[in-house]
């Protein structure tokens, strides 16, 4: 039994961390009268290398096999529609190809850069991916780092037989782990103090990308919320100070997440990973930049959000909703999931004239609701905490104005109480019953959308924008 003073001390630490992260939040926000602190210019000489490698680690070149995935993209949203593949080196190769792999190379005026399947702020890609696998067909049990540039796995650690057996026993049948980490410097080089925010964005994008890639193989994926950051760092080898001795502290990786991947049941979210010890480590990380600029507030945020090991909470089970329509209203034929995933691009310009039918918008918004066995939201073991505010400009059948989408009905009353009393809270006609979309205020809000989106034209010129 813990002593009351222990609880008081824990609460003090928790409150101090909350104060720290709120201070970071206010300090890294953009304001109408000023932007958050940044480098002021792009130091191209010290631009971080876009790819992390571990020199000296045994490498396994992976085959490019995603073209063999012919399942329609629409089937990803139908639980059980895609038969589960057997985990092996080949299917692991497909998972990485469709999640963290390269989707294209671009070249302009002598500069050449890669695009990847997972979105990233400024295409800077601070997120690194790892596989922690028991014995699989084609690979030994161990910890592997993925190099997207070469579509290659680097074997950082080869597990002993005892460690491999322990990992196999603690994981659900035919499953393995994906680990994610962030290099804050990759974002700070361009965005300064806001880099920690963007690393969180990108980690979320990477988790969703892994979930979609898993779905294409007939698998699921679940975030493990019990392990602490120290445990994740140890498992991925990020705490091995001797290995990182030759690189700058800002070139090191911060642990982000562990996902259990495979033909899983909902119980996978309850997994408490035991310590995995015993193995031979290899490889030293490459140097990313010759010189670095420290941002103390990023270190403050990383420290304040360092997660301790916790008990697993009961896994959130969303209520079954009306099954998603297999095709959007404008699509007449199914397209392979592998093609859709690799065609992902960032929008950079809108014409300010094109409109959208309300049915198509509803189809998009329904994909924001958590459904059992449907990616990407079944990845998370907790109920939704984020909801969408939409500036709708040109949607046929909807008045222009400000709208609010509740992703969890439980937030309706507290959100309504927190908002201004003049909001309408009116449900649009013909809105699907399971879509809690409300009109808050009518009007042409294109300039408002532009202003709150850092004066970017795309927020006003698009059919809608959201936050």
N, C-alpha and C positions, 0 to 999 in steps of 0.2 A: 504494500500500500504506500502510495506516495505521500510525502509530508505536505501540509498546506503551503509551507514556505516554498517548496519546489514548484507548486502550481503558480504561485505568485511570481516567482522568478521567470517561469516560462511565459507568463502573460506579459511581463515587462519587456522581454526580448521580442515577443511577437509585436507588441505595440511600437517598439523602437523600429523594427523592420518596416512596419506599415508607414511610419512617419518618413523613413528613408525613401521608400519607393514613391510615396506621394510627392516628396520633394523632387525626386528625379522626374516624375510625371509633369509637374508644373514647370520645371526648369527646361525640359526638352520639348515643350509644346511650342507650336507656331502661334503667334498672336497677330492681330490685325496691324499693330504698330511695329512689329519686328518678328523676324524669323528666329528659330532656335539657333544656338551657336553651332557653327560649322567651320570647316577649314578655310573657307573664303576663296579658295582656288583648288584646282586639281593638280596635285604633285605627280605628274605622269612618270617621273623617274622612279618614284617609290610606290607606284601602283602595285598592290599585292598580286602575286602570282595567282591566277584563277583556279589552279588545281593543286590540292594537297597530295603529296606522295610520301611514302615511307621507304627511303633508300635502304636497300639491303634486305627488305622483306621479300620472301619468295612470292612470285607473281603467277597468277593463273589468268590467261587470256580467255575471255568469255565469248561464246558464239552469239551472233546477232540472229535471234530466232523470233522476234516479236511479229514478223510478217505471218508466222504460222498461226497467230491468234486471229481466228476468223469470226469469233463470237460477236454479234452486233453490240454496239455501244449501249443500245436500249436495254439489252439483257442484263447489264450490270445492276439495273434497278429492280430486277425481278429475282427475289431470293430463290436459290436452287436452280435457276435457269441454265447456269454454266456448270458442267461437271467438274469436280475438283481434280486437278492434276496431282501427281505424286511429287512431293518435294525432292528435288535432286539438283545437281549443279546446273543443268539446262534450264529448269524452271526458275531457279534463283537468278540466272542470267536474264530471263524474260522480265522478272520482277524489277530488277534494277534498270533494265533498258527502258521500261515503261514508267518508271517513277523518277529516278535521279539521273537517267541517261541523257546523252546529247540527242537533240531532235533535228538540228541543222547547224551549218556554219554560214556566217555572213561575212562579206568583205566590202569595204568602202575606202577608197583613196589610200590603199596600201595597208589599212588596218583590217585585221581578221579576228573574229570572235565567234564563240559558240553560243547556241541557244540550247536550253535543256527542257525536259518535259515538266519539271517542277518550276512554278513561277518564282521570281526573285526580285526584290527591290533593286532597281537599277541594274538588273542582270549581273549582280555582284556575287551571288551564290555563296553566302557564308556557311551554308549547311553541309556537313560531311556525313556520309552514310556508312554504316557497318552492318555486317551480318555475324551473328553469334549462333553457330550451328552445331548440333550433334552430328554424328557420322551420317553423311549423305552419299548417295551414289555420285561418284565423281569428285568428292572432296573429303578431306579429313576434318574431324571435329576441331573447332577453334574459333578465333576471332579474325574476321576479314574486313579490310578497309576497301571501299569501292572507289576506283578512279574512273570518273565518267569520261575523261578525255580519251582513254584507251579501252574503255569497257573491259576493265580488268579488276580482279580481286587481288589485294596484297594480304598475305597471311601474316598478321601481326602476332598471333599466338597459336601454337599447336597444343591442344589440350592433352594431358595425360589420359590414359585409359580410365582411371578412376574419375577424373573430372568430366570426361565425356559421358560416362555412365550416370553421374549425378545430374548433369544437365538433361539427359534424356528422361530421367525419372521425374524431374520437376516440371517438365513441359507437357502440354497436351500432346496426344499422339500425332505424329507426322507434322510437327510444328517447329518453329525456330524463332529467333529474336532478330529484330532490326533495331539498331541503335543510331541515334542522331546526335550530332554536336554542332556547335556554332563557333566560328572564328570572328569575334566582334570587330577586329581590326579591318577585315574585308569591307565592312559597311562604314566603319568610322573614317576610313581613308577618304570617302566621298561625302558622307552625311554628318560627320562629327558626332555631337552628343546624342542625336536621335538614333544612332546605330543600334543600341540595345533594343529599341522598339522594332526596328526592321528585322533584326535577327529572330525576334519572337514571331513576327509575321511569317518569315520564311520557314521557320521550323513547323509552323502550322500547315503551310502549303506543302512541305515535304511529307508530313504525316498523311495529309489527304491524298497526295500523289501515290504514296505507298498503298493506301487503302484501295484506290481505284485499280492500280496494277494487280493487287492481290485478287480483286473481284474478277479481273479478266482471266485469272487462272482458276476460278472457282473457289477461291479462298476468302477468308475474312482477315481482319486485323484489329487488334484491341490495344489501346494505350494502357500500360501498367502504371497505376498511380501510387503504388505502395513503395517501390524503391526510392531511396534518397539520391540526391545528386552525387554524393560521395560513392555510393554503390555503383551508379551508372559509370562514373569516371573510372573506377577500378576495373569494372568489367570490360570497358573499351580500351583500357591502357592509357587513359588520358592523365592519370596521376603519376605516371612513371617519370619522375623528374630527371633521372639520368638520361632517358631517351630524348628529352626535350632540352637538354643542357645547351646545345649549340644554337638554338633558335631564340629569338627575342620573346619575352613574356607575352607580348601582344599577338604573337603568331600561334599561341597555344589555343586549344579548343575547350569550350565550355560544354559540359554535358547537358543535353536537352531532354531526351526521351528514350524510352524502350517500348517497342511494340512487339507483341507476340503475334505471329503470322502463321496461317495454315488453315486447314478445314476445321474451324473452331466452333465450339458452342458458346453460348453467352457466358458460361461459367469461367471462360478464360480471363475475364477481367478480375477475378478473385485471386489470381495467381500471385503468391508471394515468392519471389525468386530467392532461393538460398544462396549464400556466398559460393561463387564458382572460383575455385583456387586450384592451381597446379597446371603448369604449362610452360613451354619455351617461347619467349618473346623475341621478336626480330624486327629490325627496321628503325630508322631515325627519320623524323619529319624534315621536309625541305624548308629552307628559309623562304619566307614569302616577300619580305621587303628588306632593303638595306637599312632604311631609317624609318622610325615610327613616331607618331605624335600621340602621347597618352591623353586620354579623356577620363579624368577622375570620376566623373558622375556615372560613367558606364560601369566602372568597377564598383561603385556604390550600389547601383541597381543590381548588378550580378550578385553581390554579397547579400543584399537585402532579400533577394528572391531565391537564395540557395535553399533547396528543399531538403528537409530531413526525411529519414525513413518514417513511414506512417503505416498505420493499419489500413487494409483495404476497406473502402466503404462499399455498401451494397451497390451493385451495378444498376444504373438507371435503365429501366425497361420502358421505352416509349410506348404509348398506346397505339395499337394498330390503326392506321388511317386508310382511306381509300387508296387502292394500289395506284402507283404512278402510271400515267399514260405512257405506253411504250415508245411513242414517237411524238415529237412536238407538232403543233398544228401545221407548221410550214414544211415538214419533212414527209416525203412520200415513200422513201425506201430506207431500209436499215443500212447503217455504215459500220464497218468493223471498229471495235473499241480501240484497237491499236492505231488505226488511222486518226481517229478523233483525238486521242491522247497526244500524238506526236504533232498534230496541227495547232496545238495551243500557242497563241501569240498574245502579246500585250497590245491593247488598242492605243493608238497614238493620235488619232484624228477622227472626228465625226463631221458630217456635212450640215448639221443643224436643220435638216428638212425631213429626213426619213422618219416615218412613224411606225408604230407596232400595234398589233391588235391586242386587246385586253386578254384574250384567251392565251396568247403566246406568253404574255407577262405572267399570268397565273401559273402557266406550266413551269416557268423559271422559278418562281417563288416557292412552288410546292417542293422543289428540290432542296430548299433550305430547311425543311422540317425533318426531324429525326424519325426514322421508321425502322422497325426491327429488321436486321439483316440487309439493310440498304446502305451503300456507301454515300458520302463519307462519314456521316454523323454517328453511325453505330460504332465508329472507332473510339469515341469518348465514353468513359464509364459514368459520366455525370449528366444531369439534365442541362439544357441550354442555358447559358448565362448571357449570351449576346443576341440582340434583336436588331432589326433593320429599320432605319429611317430612310424613306425614299423621297427624292424630289422628282416627281413625274411631270414631264414636259409635253410629250407627244405620244400618248397611248390612246388609240381609238376605243371609245367606250368608257374612258375615265376622265374626269375633270382634271386639268393641271393643278398641281398643288403639292402639299406635304402629306405623306402617308406614313403609317407605322405598321410594321409586320411583327406580331408577337409569335415567337418560336416556341413559347410555352404559355399556355393559358393562365398559369398561376401568377404571371406578372401583371395581369390586366389592371387589377384594382390599385396596387401600389404605383404602377406607372401612371395611371390616370391621375392619382392623387399628387404625383410629383410634377405634373405638367401644368401649363397655364390653363385657367378655367375656361378660356374662350375656345379651346380646341373642340372640334365637332364630334370626334369619335363616331363617325358614320361609316357603316359597312357599305361598300359599293354593291350595286345591283349585279346579280349574276355571278358574284364572287363564290368560288367553291366553299362548301360548308366547313371543311376542315382547314381553311386558310383564314387565319385571324388578321385580316388586313383592314385598316381603318383610315379613312380620310380625316386628317386633323385640321387642315386649313386649305381653302381653295385660293388659286391665284397663279400668276406667272412668276415663278421663283427661279428663273434661269440665272439671273444675276446673283441671287443669294447663293445658289449652288456653286457658281463660279467663285464667289468670294470665300466661302468656307472650304473650298478645295484648293486653297493656295492660289487663287486667281487663275486656275487652269481652264482653258476654253472647253475642254472635253466634258467638263461637268455640266456646262450649259448647253452644249451642242448635241449631246447624246439624247436618246429617247428618254432616258431617266438616269439619275445617279443615286448612289446610296452610301450610307455609312453605318 
